[in-house]
């Protein structure tokens, strides 16, 4: 997320709006935003209806496996703050780019918490689409 | 990265932001923007 934040100016220059979607509380999400990425707007999907519409799955094994534990151990070793687990830790994430005509430029559903599309690839797709 | 560009249409939605103001995907698209949706996991 921090990497995405660092590229906010280029995303804007490419005509792209970024929306973060959380199923956390508004207060918890605001606190998280302030620490991690205050410049992007975050929307609240408490009932996860939009998560379901975008076919984002819940998976205990996908969320908590050796790869995930190794990721968190590395993150904490690098100084990441432990915020506790707030909400359903089995909910998997995803990233989507929607074109102005409503079609998808990218549909990416994470298979585990470490699985997100590289920001460089997202920017490359947007640059190509912008011509 | 698996890029699955498709002609499938993104489901529309209206959701409140952290201040309670409704935000509509369709309205952003109508303004000519591409929209990057980042669905978060829990906030831990």
Backbone of each chain as nested JSON, in Angstrom:
{
  "chains": [
    {"id": "A", "residues": [
      {"number": 1, "name": "UNK", "atoms": {"N": [0.821, -1.201, 0.0], "CA": [0.0, 0.0, 0.0], "C": [0.863, 1.262, 0.0]}},
      {"number": 2, "name": "UNK", "atoms": {"N": [1.942, 1.212, 0.784], "CA": [2.822, 2.384, 0.847], "C": [3.377, 2.708, -0.54]}},
      {"number": 3, "name": "UNK", "atoms": {"N": [3.7, 1.66, -1.294], "CA": [4.246, 1.865, -2.642], "C": [3.227, 2.531, -3.555]}},
      {"number": 4, "name": "UNK", "atoms": {"N": [1.983, 2.129, -3.403], "CA": [0.907, 2.734, -4.192], "C": [0.784, 4.21, -3.837]}},
      {"number": 5, "name": "UNK", "atoms": {"N": [0.859, 4.483, -2.535], "CA": [0.78, 5.883, -2.06], "C": [1.88, 6.731, -2.673]}},
      {"number": 6, "name": "UNK", "atoms": {"N": [3.08, 6.169, -2.732], "CA": [4.212, 6.933, -3.271], "C": [4.021, 7.295, -4.737]}},
      {"number": 7, "name": "UNK", "atoms": {"N": [3.133, 6.583, -5.394], "CA": [2.91, 6.824, -6.824], "C": [1.596, 7.556, -7.094]}},
      {"number": 8, "name": "UNK", "atoms": {"N": [1.084, 8.217, -6.077], "CA": [-0.206, 8.889, -6.213], "C": [-0.197, 9.915, -7.349]}},
      {"number": 9, "name": "UNK", "atoms": {"N": [0.885, 10.674, -7.457], "CA": [0.933, 11.741, -8.471], "C": [0.846, 11.141, -9.873]}},
      {"number": 10, "name": "UNK", "atoms": {"N": [1.566, 10.043, -10.1], "CA": [1.511, 9.44, -11.437], "C": [0.134, 8.839, -11.712]}},
      {"number": 11, "name": "UNK", "atoms": {"N": [-0.447, 8.22, -10.703], "CA": [-1.794, 7.662, -10.884], "C": [-2.771, 8.767, -11.277]}},
      {"number": 12, "name": "UNK", "atoms": {"N": [-2.656, 9.904, -10.616], "CA": [-3.543, 11.027, -10.927], "C": [-3.278, 11.52, -12.347]}},
      {"number": 13, "name": "UNK", "atoms": {"N": [-1.991, 11.615, -12.7], "CA": [-1.626, 12.078, -14.041], "C": [-2.164, 11.131, -15.122]}},
      {"number": 14, "name": "UNK", "atoms": {"N": [-2.318, 9.87, -14.759], "CA": [-2.85, 8.887, -15.709], "C": [-4.383, 8.846, -15.684]}},
      {"number": 15, "name": "UNK", "atoms": {"N": [-4.989, 9.805, -14.998], "CA": [-6.453, 9.895, -14.981], "C": [-7.106, 8.798, -14.171]}},
      {"number": 16, "name": "UNK", "atoms": {"N": [-6.402, 8.316, -13.154], "CA": [-6.903, 7.189, -12.375], "C": [-7.254, 7.621, -10.949]}},
      {"number": 17, "name": "UNK", "atoms": {"N": [-8.47, 7.321, -10.555], "CA": [-8.878, 7.538, -9.168], "C": [-8.659, 6.244, -8.404]}},
      {"number": 18, "name": "UNK", "atoms": {"N": [-8.162, 6.363, -7.207], "CA": [-7.944, 5.181, -6.377], "C": [-8.977, 5.168, -5.26]}},
      {"number": 19, "name": "UNK", "atoms": {"N": [-9.642, 4.035, -5.097], "CA": [-10.573, 3.863, -3.989], "C": [-10.145, 2.643, -3.194]}},
      {"number": 20, "name": "UNK", "atoms": {"N": [-9.91, 2.821, -1.905], "CA": [-9.649, 1.69, -1.03], "C": [-10.989, 1.239, -0.464]}},
      {"number": 21, "name": "UNK", "atoms": {"N": [-11.187, -0.044, -0.352], "CA": [-12.44, -0.562, 0.189], "C": [-12.115, -1.464, 1.375]}},
      {"number": 22, "name": "UNK", "atoms": {"N": [-12.735, -1.151, 2.495], "CA": [-12.456, -1.857, 3.74], "C": [-13.75, -2.388, 4.329]}},
      {"number": 23, "name": "UNK", "atoms": {"N": [-13.655, -3.485, 5.079], "CA": [-14.851, -3.924, 5.816], "C": [-14.707, -3.609, 7.3]}},
      {"number": 24, "name": "UNK", "atoms": {"N": [-13.683, -2.811, 7.623], "CA": [-13.489, -2.379, 9.012], "C": [-14.45, -1.26, 9.376]}},
      {"number": 25, "name": "UNK", "atoms": {"N": [-14.372, -0.821, 10.616], "CA": [-15.21, 0.299, 11.041], "C": [-14.656, 1.586, 10.432]}},
      {"number": 26, "name": "UNK", "atoms": {"N": [-15.495, 2.624, 10.289], "CA": [-14.974, 3.894, 9.775], "C": [-13.83, 4.43, 10.641]}},
      {"number": 27, "name": "UNK", "atoms": {"N": [-13.964, 4.315, 11.963], "CA": [-12.929, 4.847, 12.869], "C": [-11.619, 4.067, 12.697]}},
      {"number": 28, "name": "UNK", "atoms": {"N": [-11.724, 2.739, 12.68], "CA": [-10.526, 1.909, 12.527], "C": [-9.863, 2.13, 11.183]}},
      {"number": 29, "name": "UNK", "atoms": {"N": [-10.686, 2.296, 10.149], "CA": [-10.139, 2.491, 8.809], "C": [-9.451, 3.853, 8.717]}},
      {"number": 30, "name": "UNK", "atoms": {"N": [-10.065, 4.863, 9.347], "CA": [-9.464, 6.201, 9.339], "C": [-8.106, 6.179, 10.05]}},
      {"number": 31, "name": "UNK", "atoms": {"N": [-8.054, 5.477, 11.165], "CA": [-6.801, 5.362, 11.923], "C": [-5.735, 4.668, 11.083]}},
      {"number": 32, "name": "UNK", "atoms": {"N": [-6.135, 3.602, 10.408], "CA": [-5.211, 2.852, 9.546], "C": [-4.722, 3.74, 8.401]}},
      {"number": 33, "name": "UNK", "atoms": {"N": [-5.678, 4.477, 7.787], "CA": [-5.315, 5.378, 6.68], "C": [-4.291, 6.409, 7.139]}},
      {"number": 34, "name": "UNK", "atoms": {"N": [-4.541, 7.009, 8.3], "CA": [-3.632, 8.043, 8.802], "C": [-2.211, 7.509, 8.94]}},
      {"number": 35, "name": "UNK", "atoms": {"N": [-2.088, 6.234, 9.303], "CA": [-0.76, 5.648, 9.501], "C": [-0.123, 5.185, 8.2]}},
      {"number": 36, "name": "UNK", "atoms": {"N": [-0.962, 4.694, 7.283], "CA": [-0.41, 3.991, 6.12], "C": [-0.507, 4.793, 4.834]}},
      {"number": 37, "name": "UNK", "atoms": {"N": [-1.641, 5.445, 4.618], "CA": [-1.846, 6.063, 3.307], "C": [-2.962, 7.113, 3.382]}},
      {"number": 38, "name": "UNK", "atoms": {"N": [-2.675, 8.265, 3.963], "CA": [-3.749, 9.234, 4.216], "C": [-4.326, 9.885, 2.967]}},
      {"number": 39, "name": "UNK", "atoms": {"N": [-3.638, 9.764, 1.833], "CA": [-4.086, 10.536, 0.664], "C": [-5.183, 9.858, -0.155]}},
      {"number": 40, "name": "UNK", "atoms": {"N": [-5.401, 8.57, 0.038], "CA": [-6.429, 7.888, -0.755], "C": [-7.739, 7.81, 0.022]}},
      {"number": 41, "name": "UNK", "atoms": {"N": [-8.863, 7.971, -0.665], "CA": [-10.142, 7.808, 0.025], "C": [-10.43, 6.329, 0.288]}},
      {"number": 42, "name": "UNK", "atoms": {"N": [-11.067, 6.073, 1.407], "CA": [-11.448, 4.698, 1.732], "C": [-12.951, 4.621, 1.918]}},
      {"number": 43, "name": "UNK", "atoms": {"N": [-13.527, 3.571, 1.371], "CA": [-14.956, 3.325, 1.49], "C": [-15.179, 2.146, 2.433]}},
      {"number": 44, "name": "UNK", "atoms": {"N": [-16.343, 2.148, 3.051], "CA": [-16.642, 1.117, 4.04], "C": [-17.719, 0.169, 3.495]}},
      {"number": 45, "name": "UNK", "atoms": {"N": [-17.368, -1.095, 3.441], "CA": [-18.304, -2.136, 2.999], "C": [-18.464, -3.131, 4.156]}},
      {"number": 46, "name": "UNK", "atoms": {"N": [-19.153, -2.673, 5.191], "CA": [-19.227, -3.446, 6.439], "C": [-19.815, -4.837, 6.218]}},
      {"number": 47, "name": "UNK", "atoms": {"N": [-20.784, -4.929, 5.327], "CA": [-21.428, -6.239, 5.105], "C": [-20.72, -7.059, 4.025]}},
      {"number": 48, "name": "UNK", "atoms": {"N": [-19.705, -6.497, 3.446], "CA": [-18.901, -7.149, 2.39], "C": [-19.75, -7.564, 1.188]}},
      {"number": 49, "name": "UNK", "atoms": {"N": [-20.797, -6.809, 0.92], "CA": [-21.629, -7.111, -0.25], "C": [-20.829, -6.872, -1.54]}},
      {"number": 50, "name": "UNK", "atoms": {"N": [-20.019, -5.811, -1.555], "CA": [-19.234, -5.515, -2.761], "C": [-18.069, -6.512, -2.887]}},
      {"number": 51, "name": "UNK", "atoms": {"N": [-17.516, -6.926, -1.763], "CA": [-16.501, -7.986, -1.811], "C": [-17.087, -9.22, -2.524]}},
      {"number": 52, "name": "UNK", "atoms": {"N": [-18.312, -9.544, -2.168], "CA": [-18.944, -10.724, -2.786], "C": [-19.225, -10.468, -4.27]}},
      {"number": 53, "name": "UNK", "atoms": {"N": [-19.717, -9.239, -4.582], "CA": [-19.996, -8.923, -5.993], "C": [-18.732, -9.056, -6.843]}},
      {"number": 54, "name": "UNK", "atoms": {"N": [-17.576, -8.74, -6.246], "CA": [-16.313, -8.829, -6.985], "C": [-15.641, -10.199, -6.802]}},
      {"number": 55, "name": "UNK", "atoms": {"N": [-16.396, -11.12, -6.202], "CA": [-15.99, -12.53, -6.096], "C": [-14.691, -12.707, -5.314]}},
      {"number": 56, "name": "UNK", "atoms": {"N": [-14.576, -11.962, -4.235], "CA": [-13.411, -12.103, -3.359], "C": [-13.745, -13.112, -2.268]}},
      {"number": 57, "name": "UNK", "atoms": {"N": [-12.918, -14.133, -2.176], "CA": [-13.247, -15.264, -1.325], "C": [-12.704, -15.117, 0.087]}},
      {"number": 58, "name": "UNK", "atoms": {"N": [-13.208, -15.979, 0.948], "CA": [-12.649, -16.133, 2.288], "C": [-11.946, -17.482, 2.299]}},
      {"number": 59, "name": "UNK", "atoms": {"N": [-10.774, -17.52, 2.9], "CA": [-10.04, -18.782, 2.95], "C": [-9.135, -18.805, 4.168]}},
      {"number": 60, "name": "UNK", "atoms": {"N": [-9.377, -19.764, 5.045], "CA": [-8.537, -19.882, 6.243], "C": [-7.124, -20.286, 5.846]}},
      {"number": 61, "name": "UNK", "atoms": {"N": [-7.015, -21.309, 4.999], "CA": [-5.69, -21.795, 4.62], "C": [-4.965, -20.777, 3.737]}},
      {"number": 62, "name": "UNK", "atoms": {"N": [-5.734, -20.103, 2.868], "CA": [-5.116, -19.083, 2.017], "C": [-4.6, -17.913, 2.826]}},
      {"number": 63, "name": "UNK", "atoms": {"N": [-5.287, -17.617, 3.933], "CA": [-4.918, -16.457, 4.732], "C": [-3.812, -16.76, 5.725]}},
      {"number": 64, "name": "UNK", "atoms": {"N": [-3.842, -17.963, 6.263], "CA": [-2.886, -18.3, 7.323], "C": [-2.114, -19.545, 6.936]}},
      {"number": 65, "name": "UNK", "atoms": {"N": [-1.007, -19.34, 6.267], "CA": [-0.132, -20.448, 5.904], "C": [1.309, -20.011, 6.154]}},
      {"number": 66, "name": "UNK", "atoms": {"N": [2.25, -20.863, 5.845], "CA": [3.654, -20.546, 6.164], "C": [4.13, -19.288, 5.439]}},
      {"number": 67, "name": "UNK", "atoms": {"N": [3.646, -19.109, 4.201], "CA": [4.038, -17.932, 3.423], "C": [3.561, -16.649, 4.136]}},
      {"number": 68, "name": "UNK", "atoms": {"N": [2.339, -16.692, 4.64], "CA": [1.791, -15.533, 5.35], "C": [2.566, -15.261, 6.631]}},
      {"number": 69, "name": "UNK", "atoms": {"N": [2.83, -16.339, 7.386], "CA": [3.56, -16.157, 8.644], "C": [4.952, -15.594, 8.381]}},
      {"number": 70, "name": "UNK", "atoms": {"N": [5.61, -16.081, 7.336], "CA": [6.941, -15.576, 6.994], "C": [6.87, -14.094, 6.61]}},
      {"number": 71, "name": "UNK", "atoms": {"N": [5.802, -13.736, 5.888], "CA": [5.615, -12.342, 5.479], "C": [5.486, -11.439, 6.705]}},
      {"number": 72, "name": "UNK", "atoms": {"N": [4.634, -11.863, 7.659], "CA": [4.426, -11.033, 8.846], "C": [5.691, -10.963, 9.708]}},
      {"number": 73, "name": "UNK", "atoms": {"N": [6.406, -12.078, 9.813], "CA": [7.648, -12.053, 10.601], "C": [8.639, -11.06, 10.003]}},
      {"number": 74, "name": "UNK", "atoms": {"N": [8.743, -11.07, 8.664], "CA": [9.644, -10.116, 7.983], "C": [9.174, -8.68, 8.223]}},
      {"number": 75, "name": "UNK", "atoms": {"N": [7.856, -8.476, 8.1], "CA": [7.314, -7.116, 8.259], "C": [7.571, -6.591, 9.67]}},
      {"number": 76, "name": "UNK", "atoms": {"N": [7.375, -7.449, 10.673], "CA": [7.592, -6.993, 12.05], "C": [9.074, -6.752, 12.298]}},
      {"number": 77, "name": "UNK", "atoms": {"N": [9.92, -7.583, 11.705], "CA": [11.363, -7.38, 11.854], "C": [11.783, -6.041, 11.251]}},
      {"number": 78, "name": "UNK", "atoms": {"N": [11.011, -5.591, 10.242], "CA": [11.325, -4.295, 9.599], "C": [10.606, -3.136, 10.286]}},
      {"number": 79, "name": "UNK", "atoms": {"N": [9.968, -3.42, 11.42], "CA": [9.386, -2.339, 12.209], "C": [7.904, -2.113, 12.037]}},
      {"number": 80, "name": "UNK", "atoms": {"N": [7.238, -2.995, 11.308], "CA": [5.795, -2.806, 11.171], "C": [5.102, -2.953, 12.518]}},
      {"number": 81, "name": "UNK", "atoms": {"N": [4.13, -2.069, 12.73], "CA": [3.419, -2.065, 14.001], "C": [2.332, -3.153, 14.003]}},
      {"number": 82, "name": "UNK", "atoms": {"N": [2.216, -3.861, 15.115], "CA": [1.15, -4.861, 15.251], "C": [-0.122, -4.159, 15.693]}},
      {"number": 83, "name": "UNK", "atoms": {"N": [-1.144, -4.261, 14.906], "CA": [-2.404, -3.597, 15.246], "C": [-3.454, -4.589, 15.741]}},
      {"number": 84, "name": "UNK", "atoms": {"N": [-3.082, -5.835, 15.839], "CA": [-4.06, -6.846, 16.206], "C": [-4.872, -7.236, 14.986]}},
      {"number": 85, "name": "UNK", "atoms": {"N": [-5.713, -8.216, 15.16], "CA": [-6.562, -8.645, 14.045], "C": [-7.939, -8.035, 14.25]}},
      {"number": 86, "name": "UNK", "atoms": {"N": [-8.319, -7.181, 13.317], "CA": [-9.625, -6.53, 13.435], "C": [-10.495, -7.01, 12.286]}},
      {"number": 87, "name": "UNK", "atoms": {"N": [-11.46, -7.812, 12.597], "CA": [-12.342, -8.313, 11.546], "C": [-11.947, -9.71, 11.123]}},
      {"number": 88, "name": "UNK", "atoms": {"N": [-12.556, -10.153, 10.052], "CA": [-12.399, -11.518, 9.568], "C": [-11.042, -11.678, 8.87]}},
      {"number": 89, "name": "UNK", "atoms": {"N": [-10.125, -12.388, 9.51], "CA": [-8.777, -12.518, 8.941], "C": [-8.723, -13.507, 7.782]}},
      {"number": 90, "name": "UNK", "atoms": {"N": [-9.847, -14.173, 7.492], "CA": [-9.83, -15.109, 6.364], "C": [-10.265, -14.443, 5.053]}},
      {"number": 91, "name": "UNK", "atoms": {"N": [-10.706, -13.19, 5.132], "CA": [-11.144, -12.498, 3.913], "C": [-9.94, -12.172, 3.039]}},
      {"number": 92, "name": "UNK", "atoms": {"N": [-9.983, -12.605, 1.812], "CA": [-8.897, -12.301, 0.884], "C": [-9.167, -10.989, 0.151]}},
      {"number": 93, "name": "UNK", "atoms": {"N": [-8.096, -10.4, -0.354], "CA": [-8.154, -9.067, -0.952], "C": [-8.217, -9.163, -2.476]}},
      {"number": 94, "name": "UNK", "atoms": {"N": [-8.175, -8.017, -3.11], "CA": [-8.163, -8.001, -4.572], "C": [-7.945, -6.591, -5.092]}},
      {"number": 95, "name": "UNK", "atoms": {"N": [-7.52, -6.522, -6.341], "CA": [-7.271, -5.231, -6.991], "C": [-7.911, -5.266, -8.373]}},
      {"number": 96, "name": "UNK", "atoms": {"N": [-8.606, -4.207, -8.698], "CA": [-9.319, -4.138, -9.975], "C": [-9.112, -2.758, -10.581]}},
      {"number": 97, "name": "UNK", "atoms": {"N": [-8.928, -2.72, -11.883], "CA": [-8.943, -1.436, -12.589], "C": [-10.176, -1.459, -13.487]}},
      {"number": 98, "name": "UNK", "atoms": {"N": [-10.987, -0.411, -13.351], "CA": [-12.212, -0.311, -14.142], "C": [-12.039, 0.829, -15.144]}},
      {"number": 99, "name": "UNK", "atoms": {"N": [-12.284, 0.512, -16.414], "CA": [-12.213, 1.524, -17.472], "C": [-13.417, 2.463, -17.385]}},
      {"number": 100, "name": "UNK", "atoms": {"N": [-13.305, 3.664, -17.992], "CA": [-14.451, 4.585, -17.951], "C": [-15.738, 3.988, -18.519]}},
      {"number": 101, "name": "UNK", "atoms": {"N": [-15.625, 3.012, -19.431], "CA": [-16.856, 2.399, -19.974], "C": [-17.384, 1.273, -19.085]}},
      {"number": 102, "name": "UNK", "atoms": {"N": [-16.755, 1.06, -17.944], "CA": [-17.251, 0.07, -16.984], "C": [-16.647, -1.315, -17.14]}},
      {"number": 103, "name": "UNK", "atoms": {"N": [-15.841, -1.523, -18.189], "CA": [-15.204, -2.843, -18.349], "C": [-13.956, -2.912, -17.464]}},
      {"number": 104, "name": "UNK", "atoms": {"N": [-13.512, -4.139, -17.237], "CA": [-12.304, -4.323, -16.425], "C": [-11.042, -4.205, -17.276]}},
      {"number": 105, "name": "UNK", "atoms": {"N": [-10.097, -3.431, -16.807], "CA": [-8.754, -3.474, -17.381], "C": [-7.921, -4.504, -16.62]}},
      {"number": 106, "name": "UNK", "atoms": {"N": [-8.24, -4.671, -15.354], "CA": [-7.538, -5.656, -14.521], "C": [-8.51, -6.247, -13.508]}},
      {"number": 107, "name": "UNK", "atoms": {"N": [-8.474, -7.557, -13.403], "CA": [-9.16, -8.249, -12.298], "C": [-8.11, -9.104, -11.612]}},
      {"number": 108, "name": "UNK", "atoms": {"N": [-7.847, -8.818, -10.375], "CA": [-6.812, -9.569, -9.66], "C": [-7.347, -9.953, -8.282]}},
      {"number": 109, "name": "UNK", "atoms": {"N": [-7.541, -11.23, -8.088], "CA": [-8.028, -11.727, -6.802], "C": [-6.877, -12.431, -6.092]}},
      {"number": 110, "name": "UNK", "atoms": {"N": [-6.55, -11.945, -4.918], "CA": [-5.404, -12.492, -4.191], "C": [-5.677, -13.917, -3.722]}},
      {"number": 111, "name": "UNK", "atoms": {"N": [-4.639, -14.743, -3.8], "CA": [-4.765, -16.119, -3.31], "C": [-4.302, -16.236, -1.864]}},
      {"number": 112, "name": "UNK", "atoms": {"N": [-3.506, -15.26, -1.426], "CA": [-3.094, -15.196, -0.025], "C": [-2.708, -13.737, 0.263]}},
      {"number": 113, "name": "UNK", "atoms": {"N": [-2.467, -13.379, 1.526], "CA": [-2.231, -11.968, 1.857], "C": [-0.991, -11.359, 1.2]}},
      {"number": 114, "name": "UNK", "atoms": {"N": [-0.052, -12.189, 0.79], "CA": [1.166, -11.658, 0.17], "C": [0.984, -11.468, -1.341]}},
      {"number": 115, "name": "UNK", "atoms": {"N": [-0.117, -11.928, -1.847], "CA": [-0.334, -11.966, -3.298], "C": [-1.098, -10.72, -3.747]}},
      {"number": 116, "name": "UNK", "atoms": {"N": [-0.369, -9.696, -4.144], "CA": [-0.971, -8.478, -4.694], "C": [-0.24, -8.157, -5.986]}},
      {"number": 117, "name": "UNK", "atoms": {"N": [-0.898, -7.514, -6.934], "CA": [-0.19, -7.177, -8.178], "C": [0.879, -6.117, -7.913]}},
      {"number": 118, "name": "UNK", "atoms": {"N": [2.064, -6.284, -8.498], "CA": [3.114, -5.276, -8.295], "C": [2.647, -3.906, -8.794]}},
      {"number": 119, "name": "UNK", "atoms": {"N": [2.991, -2.877, -8.03], "CA": [2.592, -1.515, -8.404], "C": [3.174, -1.149, -9.776]}},
      {"number": 120, "name": "UNK", "atoms": {"N": [4.381, -1.615, -10.045], "CA": [4.993, -1.326, -11.354], "C": [4.132, -1.881, -12.487]}},
      {"number": 121, "name": "UNK", "atoms": {"N": [3.547, -3.05, -12.269], "CA": [2.692, -3.657, -13.304], "C": [1.389, -2.885, -13.45]}},
      {"number": 122, "name": "UNK", "atoms": {"N": [0.848, -2.422, -12.357], "CA": [-0.378, -1.615, -12.409], "C": [-0.113, -0.331, -13.199]}},
      {"number": 123, "name": "UNK", "atoms": {"N": [1.012, 0.315, -12.893], "CA": [1.338, 1.561, -13.599], "C": [1.574, 1.296, -15.086]}},
      {"number": 124, "name": "UNK", "atoms": {"N": [2.227, 0.188, -15.399], "CA": [2.489, -0.14, -16.807], "C": [1.17, -0.342, -17.561]}},
      {"number": 125, "name": "UNK", "atoms": {"N": [0.224, -1.025, -16.925], "CA": [-1.085, -1.235, -17.561], "C": [-1.791, 0.092, -17.81]}},
      {"number": 126, "name": "UNK", "atoms": {"N": [-1.747, 0.962, -16.821], "CA": [-2.426, 2.257, -16.948], "C": [-1.758, 3.138, -17.999]}},
      {"number": 127, "name": "UNK", "atoms": {"N": [-0.42, 3.084, -18.047], "CA": [0.288, 3.879, -19.079], "C": [-0.095, 3.386, -20.465]}},
      {"number": 128, "name": "UNK", "atoms": {"N": [-0.136, 2.068, -20.619], "CA": [-0.49, 1.489, -21.921], "C": [-1.926, 1.873, -22.304]}},
      {"number": 129, "name": "UNK", "atoms": {"N": [-2.838, 1.79, -21.339], "CA": [-4.243, 2.112, -21.617], "C": [-4.417, 3.594, -21.942]}},
      {"number": 130, "name": "UNK", "atoms": {"N": [-3.57, 4.423, -21.331], "CA": [-3.675, 5.868, -21.571], "C": [-3.085, 6.233, -22.928]}},
      {"number": 131, "name": "UNK", "atoms": {"N": [-2.351, 5.271, -23.522], "CA": [-1.775, 5.48, -24.846], "C": [-0.539, 6.332, -24.784]}}
    ]},
    {"id": "B", "residues": [
      {"number": 1, "name": "UNK", "atoms": {"N": [2.173, -10.982, -12.94], "CA": [0.791, -10.591, -12.65], "C": [-0.133, -11.18, -13.706]}},
      {"number": 2, "name": "UNK", "atoms": {"N": [-1.229, -11.726, -13.25], "CA": [-2.22, -12.229, -14.18], "C": [-3.175, -11.099, -14.529]}},
      {"number": 3, "name": "UNK", "atoms": {"N": [-3.101, -10.663, -15.756], "CA": [-3.986, -9.587, -16.197], "C": [-5.151, -10.205, -16.939]}},
      {"number": 4, "name": "UNK", "atoms": {"N": [-6.308, -10.014, -16.404], "CA": [-7.46, -10.633, -17.052], "C": [-8.355, -9.542, -17.625]}},
      {"number": 5, "name": "UNK", "atoms": {"N": [-7.803, -8.766, -18.545], "CA": [-8.609, -7.732, -19.189], "C": [-9.795, -8.407, -19.868]}},
      {"number": 6, "name": "UNK", "atoms": {"N": [-10.965, -7.857, -19.651], "CA": [-12.155, -8.499, -20.203], "C": [-13.198, -7.454, -20.527]}},
      {"number": 7, "name": "UNK", "atoms": {"N": [-14.196, -7.893, -21.246], "CA": [-15.306, -6.999, -21.551], "C": [-16.395, -7.097, -20.484]}},
      {"number": 8, "name": "UNK", "atoms": {"N": [-16.134, -7.952, -19.482], "CA": [-17.072, -8.075, -18.379], "C": [-17.196, -6.725, -17.685]}},
      {"number": 9, "name": "UNK", "atoms": {"N": [-18.378, -6.356, -17.318], "CA": [-18.567, -5.061, -16.683], "C": [-18.387, -5.178, -15.175]}},
      {"number": 10, "name": "UNK", "atoms": {"N": [-17.76, -4.16, -14.62], "CA": [-17.544, -4.146, -13.173], "C": [-18.874, -3.895, -12.47]}},
      {"number": 11, "name": "UNK", "atoms": {"N": [-19.176, -4.661, -11.432], "CA": [-20.402, -4.39, -10.678], "C": [-20.396, -2.966, -10.117]}},
      {"number": 12, "name": "UNK", "atoms": {"N": [-21.506, -2.277, -10.299], "CA": [-21.595, -0.914, -9.767], "C": [-21.863, -0.975, -8.263]}},
      {"number": 13, "name": "UNK", "atoms": {"N": [-21.501, 0.08, -7.568], "CA": [-21.806, 0.128, -6.131], "C": [-21.811, 1.581, -5.666]}},
      {"number": 14, "name": "UNK", "atoms": {"N": [-22.48, 1.782, -4.571], "CA": [-22.412, 3.044, -3.828], "C": [-22.07, 2.664, -2.395]}},
      {"number": 15, "name": "UNK", "atoms": {"N": [-20.976, 3.21, -1.888], "CA": [-20.56, 2.916, -0.51], "C": [-20.215, 4.22, 0.21]}},
      {"number": 16, "name": "UNK", "atoms": {"N": [-20.388, 4.243, 1.529], "CA": [-19.99, 5.446, 2.276], "C": [-18.481, 5.484, 2.478]}},
      {"number": 17, "name": "UNK", "atoms": {"N": [-17.935, 6.698, 2.473], "CA": [-16.522, 6.824, 2.837], "C": [-16.413, 6.879, 4.368]}},
      {"number": 18, "name": "UNK", "atoms": {"N": [-15.206, 7.081, 4.884], "CA": [-15.026, 7.026, 6.343], "C": [-15.754, 8.166, 7.059]}},
      {"number": 19, "name": "UNK", "atoms": {"N": [-16.177, 9.193, 6.297], "CA": [-16.936, 10.298, 6.908], "C": [-18.441, 10.167, 6.675]}},
      {"number": 20, "name": "UNK", "atoms": {"N": [-18.847, 9.052, 6.066], "CA": [-20.274, 8.816, 5.868], "C": [-20.839, 9.354, 4.568]}},
      {"number": 21, "name": "UNK", "atoms": {"N": [-19.983, 9.939, 3.72], "CA": [-20.454, 10.465, 2.427], "C": [-20.483, 9.337, 1.399]}},
      {"number": 22, "name": "UNK", "atoms": {"N": [-21.601, 9.208, 0.695], "CA": [-21.708, 8.152, -0.312], "C": [-20.813, 8.43, -1.526]}},
      {"number": 23, "name": "UNK", "atoms": {"N": [-20.179, 7.388, -2.011], "CA": [-19.343, 7.471, -3.215], "C": [-19.853, 6.424, -4.197]}},
      {"number": 24, "name": "UNK", "atoms": {"N": [-20.064, 6.855, -5.432], "CA": [-20.616, 5.965, -6.455], "C": [-19.546, 5.664, -7.506]}},
      {"number": 25, "name": "UNK", "atoms": {"N": [-19.356, 4.376, -7.777], "CA": [-18.402, 3.999, -8.827], "C": [-18.851, 4.598, -10.161]}},
      {"number": 26, "name": "UNK", "atoms": {"N": [-20.139, 4.487, -10.449], "CA": [-20.647, 4.967, -11.746], "C": [-20.36, 6.455, -11.939]}},
      {"number": 27, "name": "UNK", "atoms": {"N": [-20.518, 7.244, -10.882], "CA": [-20.276, 8.686, -10.997], "C": [-18.815, 8.978, -11.345]}},
      {"number": 28, "name": "UNK", "atoms": {"N": [-17.898, 8.229, -10.734], "CA": [-16.473, 8.432, -11.043], "C": [-16.18, 8.061, -12.494]}},
      {"number": 29, "name": "UNK", "atoms": {"N": [-16.789, 6.967, -12.95], "CA": [-16.551, 6.531, -14.331], "C": [-17.145, 7.537, -15.321]}},
      {"number": 30, "name": "UNK", "atoms": {"N": [-18.321, 8.064, -14.974], "CA": [-18.961, 9.057, -15.852], "C": [-18.085, 10.29, -16.018]}},
      {"number": 31, "name": "UNK", "atoms": {"N": [-17.288, 10.574, -15.003], "CA": [-16.394, 11.734, -15.072], "C": [-15.175, 11.449, -15.959]}},
      {"number": 32, "name": "UNK", "atoms": {"N": [-15.126, 10.226, -16.518], "CA": [-14.046, 9.887, -17.446], "C": [-12.816, 9.306, -16.782]}},
      {"number": 33, "name": "UNK", "atoms": {"N": [-12.918, 8.972, -15.498], "CA": [-11.765, 8.416, -14.786], "C": [-11.686, 6.911, -14.977]}},
      {"number": 34, "name": "UNK", "atoms": {"N": [-10.456, 6.391, -14.961], "CA": [-10.292, 4.963, -14.663], "C": [-10.269, 4.886, -13.153]}},
      {"number": 35, "name": "UNK", "atoms": {"N": [-10.724, 3.776, -12.618], "CA": [-10.762, 3.65, -11.16], "C": [-10.004, 2.39, -10.747]}},
      {"number": 36, "name": "UNK", "atoms": {"N": [-9.065, 2.578, -9.853], "CA": [-8.341, 1.449, -9.263], "C": [-8.993, 1.145, -7.919]}},
      {"number": 37, "name": "UNK", "atoms": {"N": [-9.602, -0.033, -7.839], "CA": [-10.245, -0.463, -6.597], "C": [-9.284, -1.377, -5.849]}},
      {"number": 38, "name": "UNK", "atoms": {"N": [-8.979, -1.013, -4.621], "CA": [-8.079, -1.822, -3.797], "C": [-8.88, -2.345, -2.611]}},
      {"number": 39, "name": "UNK", "atoms": {"N": [-9.242, -3.615, -2.67], "CA": [-9.987, -4.226, -1.57], "C": [-8.988, -4.679, -0.514]}},
      {"number": 40, "name": "UNK", "atoms": {"N": [-9.194, -4.192, 0.709], "CA": [-8.267, -4.484, 1.796], "C": [-8.68, -5.754, 2.534]}},
      {"number": 41, "name": "UNK", "atoms": {"N": [-7.69, -6.344, 3.211], "CA": [-8.001, -7.414, 4.159], "C": [-8.34, -6.739, 5.486]}},
      {"number": 42, "name": "UNK", "atoms": {"N": [-8.278, -7.487, 6.55], "CA": [-8.513, -6.856, 7.855], "C": [-7.413, -5.828, 8.087]}},
      {"number": 43, "name": "UNK", "atoms": {"N": [-7.607, -4.962, 9.051], "CA": [-6.71, -3.812, 9.194], "C": [-5.556, -4.068, 10.158]}},
      {"number": 44, "name": "UNK", "atoms": {"N": [-5.235, -5.323, 10.461], "CA": [-4.148, -5.632, 11.398], "C": [-2.796, -5.322, 10.821]}}
    ]}
  ]
}
